[in-house]
Amino acid sequence: MTEPALALLGGEAYRAYAYSYPHKTAYRPFARERSIVNLFAQEPRDALSLYLHVPFCERRCGYCNLFARSGASRDEHDAYLAALERQARSIARALPGARFARLAVGGGTPAVLGAEGLERLLDIADRILGAPPAKQPTSVELSPASCRPEILALLEASGVSRVSLGLQSFDEGEARAVGRLQTRAELEEALDRIRARRFAVVNLDLMYGLPGQDERSLEESLLAALRFRPEELYLYPLYVRPGTALAERAPPAGGVPRRALYQFARDLLCAAGYRQRSMRHFALPGEGEQPADHRCQEDGMVGLGCGARCYTRSVHWCEPFAVDQGGIAAILAAYVRRSEDAFERARHGYDLDHEDERRRTVILTLLSEGLDAPAYRARFGSDPMADLPELALLAEHGLARSDAAGMQLTALGLELSDAIGPFLFSAAVRARMAEEVAA
């Protein structure tokens, strides 16, 4: 029997990870191309986020539905970096005097470019956009195979403050089941190398709901990770999305439900001294703090690279998106052919109306640190509970608690965050997302 709180949310605990709003599947080609200059004309530029996207990896995992491809050649890497540099020069002209509060390098696996290519990428941020890694908090994503001494030495010398390592599981059988060819010894060697360097924050990604995983094996992975005392740890549920390798296989029979594994892992991490900051995010006290005055989807983000998104307060845009390797290759080919002038215009995205702007603020704050009602009223001139009547339903069903200061998710609400996010999407966004799935 479905519990009332879950029934309110559609009966499914794991619907979608709302790390942004609206979801990229709601984006469409603009009726007319938009000038980047005009898109940022009325936007503050003193605390932008900068994201550099590298759509290459050593091997594509079975669950991966990101914009990334494996097996690219050195020539393809070089052509991509040349295009990204053209895009950076175009952005520098469009946003003179822009300052960046955060820098993130993700993918794919950025270090697949090698030390020389990664150094070139960081140089683009520094030389063209005035955002050297040491100037602001800077995070770089790594894989175990990419934690080579020369890569880590480059990142340390460049002033990178945070490295994020995708491990998923220390159990070799679980890793193989999702297409990851890694041994426990390789993971531990990578972590030893990272801990020998001076990075302020080390983040580890683990997964639950993997084929064959149970509480015992999940506990072993968690304890293995905690031996390195990472400042942050992200715990992701396994999703099997259309277009991925796992989606083409028969689903494994039985297994421990994801919610049970989540509850087990949450309790273990909290007992180990970690603070839960969202459904996925756990951090040691004092670590993993997002500056209260900065949020990339509201303060603005410049995304460079074929899979990156750009945000202003009222418009989101990016390159078209694909999951299948053929579609990704075609989009990449068009990107690397683009001239510097062509990067001055946005072609594909989403215009946020006033309702979307309000919903974005509620979703992105409620699912993490909590909704600040006075700040919401100061920005929008209205009350969040009146703007989104759904919030009262969350409180009635024990998913959130509210007071004059705002609203926070309860433990049950955090557990059901991947259903609460979609529950709060606008009808227009849900309709667009459904169109994309149907297509």
N, C-alpha and C positions, 0 to 999 in steps of 0.2 A: 504494500500500500504506500503510495507516494505521500510523504509528509506535506502538511499544508504549505510550509514556506517554499518547498521545491515546486509544488503544484502552481503556486503563484507565478513562478519564474518559467513556467513552461514544461516542468517535469524532467528537465535534463540539467545535471549539475555542470557538465563540461560542454558549453556551447561555443564560446569564442573568447580569446584573450584580448581584452580591450585596452591595449597599450597605447592606442591613439583613437581619436574620434574626429571625423568619421573614418570607418574602415576603408582601406584602399580599394576594396571591391565596389565601393560606391563612387569611385572616381570615373569620369567620362571625358572624352575629348571636348575641349572648349569649342564653342561655336566659332570663335575667332581667337587667334593667338594673342597672348597677353604679354605686354612688356614687363620685364622684371623691374625696370626702373619705376614704372607706374604701380606695380604691386606693392613695392616697399615705400612708396612716396610718403604715406602718412604713418609709417611704422617707426617706432623707436629702434635705434640701431646701436645702442650702447651696451647691450648685454645679450647678443645673439648667441645661439648655439651653432656650432659648425660640425657637420657630419661628413666624413669621407667614406665612401662605400667601395669595397673591392669585391666584385662578384665572382671570385674564383676560390676554389678550395681543392685540397688534395684528393678528396673522395666525397661523393655526395651521400649523406646518411639516408637511411631508408625512410625516415619520417620527415625529411627536410622539404618544406614548401617555400623556401626563401628564393629570392632572385639570385641564384648562384649556379655556376657550372664547374665541373671538374675536367681535368685533362687539357687545359689551355696551354699553349706553347709560350716560350719566352717572347717571341715576336708579338703574340696577342697581348701579353702583359704590357709590352712597350707601347703598342698602339693605343691601348686603353689609357695608360698614364699620360700619353700625349694629348688625348682627347680631354681627360680630366683637367690637365693644365690649361687647355684652351677655355674650358668652362670656368675655371678659377679666374682667369684674366677677364673674362666677360663679367663675372660677378663683381670683381674688384672695381671695374668701371661703373657698374650699376649702383654700387653701394660705397661710394667714397667715404672714408672716415669711419666705416663700421668697426665696432669692437666686439670681440667674442668672449663670452663668459665661460664657455665649455667647449671642449673639442673631443670628439669620439671617432674612432676608426674601427669600422666593422665590415662584415661581409656575409657570406664567404669567410675566408681566412686571410686577412691582410698579409700575414707573413709568408704566404705562398709566393709572394712577389720576390722573396729573397731579401737579404740585407740591403742590396743596392737599390732594388725597386722600392722597398719600404722607406729607405732614406730619401729617395726622390719624392715619394708621396708626402712625407712630413715636411720636406723642403718647400713643396707647393703651398702648404698651409702657412709656413713661415714667410717665405720670400714674397709671395703674391698677395696673401690675405692678412699678413701681419699677425698670425696666430701660431707662434712657435709653441711646441708642446710644454715647455717650462713656464709659459706665461699665464696659463689658466689650467684648471683641472683637466687632465687629458687621460682618456681611457682607450686601450687597444685590445681587441679581441685576439685570442690565440687558440691554437689547437695543441694537443700534446706533441704531435710530430713537429710542430713549428717552433717549439721551445729550444731552439739551438743556441749555443753560446753566443754566436755573433749577432743573432736577432735580439736576445735579451740585453747584450752589451749595448747595442744601438739604442734600444728603448730607454735604458737607464741613463745613458749619456745624454740623450735628447731631453730628459726631464719628464718623461711620461710618469704620471702619478698613480695610475691604476691599470692593472692588467686583468683581463677576464678570461678564464680558461674553461672551455667546454669539456667536461669529463663524461657526464651522463651516468656512468656506472663504473665501479671498480671490478665488477663481476664480468669476466671475459665472455661467458656464455650470453649474458644479457646484452653486452655490447655487440657481439656478432649477430644477434637476432635482429638488430636494427641497422646492420651494415657498417658497424664501426670495427675496424681491424686494429685493436689495441690490446696490450697486455697490462696487467696491473703494475708490473715492474717499470714499464714505459711511463705510466702515469706518475708513479712515485719519483722517478728520475726527473721528469719535467718539473714537478713541484719542488724537488730539492734545488734544481737550478734557479727557479723563480725566487725561492726563499733566500738564496745566496745573494740576491740583488737587493737594491734599496728602493723598492716600490712601496709607496705609502699604503696602498690598498690592493689586496689580492682578492679577486672574486672567483668562486668556483660554481659552475653550473652542474646540477645533478637532475636526474629525471626519475619519476615514479610512474608505475603502470606499464613498465617494459614487459615484453613476453617472458614468462617464467619467473618474474620477480615476486617475492613474498616479503613479509616483514623481516625475516631473518637476513635475506640478502640485501635488502634496503638498509637495514641497520649496519651491516658490514661496510657498505659504501659510505654511509654517513660518518661512521667512526673513523674510517680510513681518511676521509676528507678532514675531519676535525683534528686529526693528529698534526695537521699543518696549520691549524688555527687561522683559517682565512678570515679577513676582516668582514667579508660579505659572502653570502651563499644564496644562490637562486635555485629554487626547487620547482621544476617544471613538470606538469602532467604530460604524458604522451598523448598526442593527437595524431590520428591517422587521417590525413587530408587527401582529397582527390588529386591525382597527378603525381603522387609520391610512390616510391617503390613498395612501401608497406601496403598501400591501398590496393596493389595488384595481387597481393597474397591473400590466402584464406586467413581470417582472424584466428588467433590462438584460442583454444578452448579453455574455459574456466579462468582461473587466475584470481588474485586478490583484487577487489574493486579499488579504483583509484582513490575514492574518498577515504577508505580505510587506511590506505598507505599514506595519504596526505596527513591524516590525523596522527598516525604513528610518528611520521617524520617531524611534524610540527612540534609535538610534545617533546621529542628527543632534543631538537635544536633549542627550544626554549629552556629546557632543563640544563643544557650546556652553556647557558648564559647569553644566548642570542636573542635579540629583540625582533619580533615580527613586525615588519613595516608594511607589508602587503601580503596577499595570498602567496606570492612567490619569493618575496625578498626578506631575507633574514640578515641581520647585521649585529656585530658586536657593539655595545654601547659606545656612542660617540662616532661610529663609523657609518658610512652609507647615508649620510644626511644630505638631502637635496636642499640647497639654499632656499629659504622661505620666500625670497623675492625673485626666484627664477623658475620658470617652467617653459620648456622650449616651445610647446604648442600655443602658448599665449604670448611669450616674449619674442618669438620668432626663431626660425631655424633655417639655415642655409645648408642644403644637402648637395654635395658634389659627388658625381658618379652615377652610373646607370640605374642603380636600384635605390637611390636616395630620394627622400622627400623634402620639400621645402614647405615651411609654414609661415603665414602671417596670421593676424587675428581673424581674418575673414576669408582667406583663400588658402587651400592646400594644393600642391601640384607635384608632379613627378613624371618620369618616363612611364610608358605603358608597362604593365606587369605580366609576367608569365611564370609558370611553374615547370612546364615540360621543357626539356633541353633544346628542342627545335625552336620553340617560341623564344626562349632566352637568347639563343644564338642569333636569331634574326633581329631582336631588339638591340643587342650588343653591336651587331654589325652596323646598324643605322646610327648608333651613338658615336662610334669611333670615326664615322665618315663626316660627322657634323662640323661645320666651320665655326670659328670663334664667334662670328656675328650671329649665327643661328642659336647659340646658347643664350642670347639676350631675351628670348621669348619662351613663355610657358605654353604648352599645348594640351596638357592632360591633367585634370584635377577636379576640384570640388569647390563651389562657392558656398560658404557657410552663411545661413541667414541668422537672424537674431535668436531664434529657437536653438539652432545648432550651437551657437556660441555659448548659450547658457548650459545646454546639455553637456558640451565638452568640458566646461569648468566643473560641473557636478560630477561627471563620471571620473575624470582624471584625479580629482581630489578625494572623492569619497572612497575610491578603491585603494587609496594609499594612506596618506596622513589624515584624511578626514575633511569634510566640507566645512569651510570657515564661513559661517552665515554673515557676519558683519562685513567681511571682505567682499562677499558676493553682492550684498546690498549696496555697498559703496561703488562697485563697478557697474552693476546693471540697474540700480535704482528700483529693485523689486525684491520680493522675498522668494527664496528658492522653493519653499514648500508650496507656495502658490503657483509658481511657474511650472513645477514638476509634481503634480499630485501623486505620482507613483511613489514619491519618497515617503508619504504617510503610510502607504501599504507596506513598505519595507519595515518601518517601525512596528506596525501592527502585527507583523509576522515574526518578530524577534530577530530580524536581520540587521537592524540598525537601532541606535538610540540617539535621540535628539534633545537639545536644550537651546538656550539662547545663543550659545557660542557656535552651534552648528550641528553636524551629524557625524557620527562615527559608526562604522560597521561593528557588529558584535563578532564573537568568535565564529558563530554560524554564518554570518554575513561574509566574513573573510573566506571561509571555506567554500562558499557559493559565489565567489566573485566572478567566475567565468559565466555565470548565468545572470548575475545582477547587471553587468555591463551591457549585454544585449537587451535586457529588459528595459534599460533606460534609453536605448537608441530611439531616434524619432521614427515615425511611420515612413517618412520619405526615405531615410537612410536604409531602413529595413527593406523597403520595396526595391531600391536599387541593388542592394546586396543579393536579394532573391533573383533578380533579373540576371545578374552575373553568374550565379550558380546554375540557373536554368540554361544559360547559353553554353 
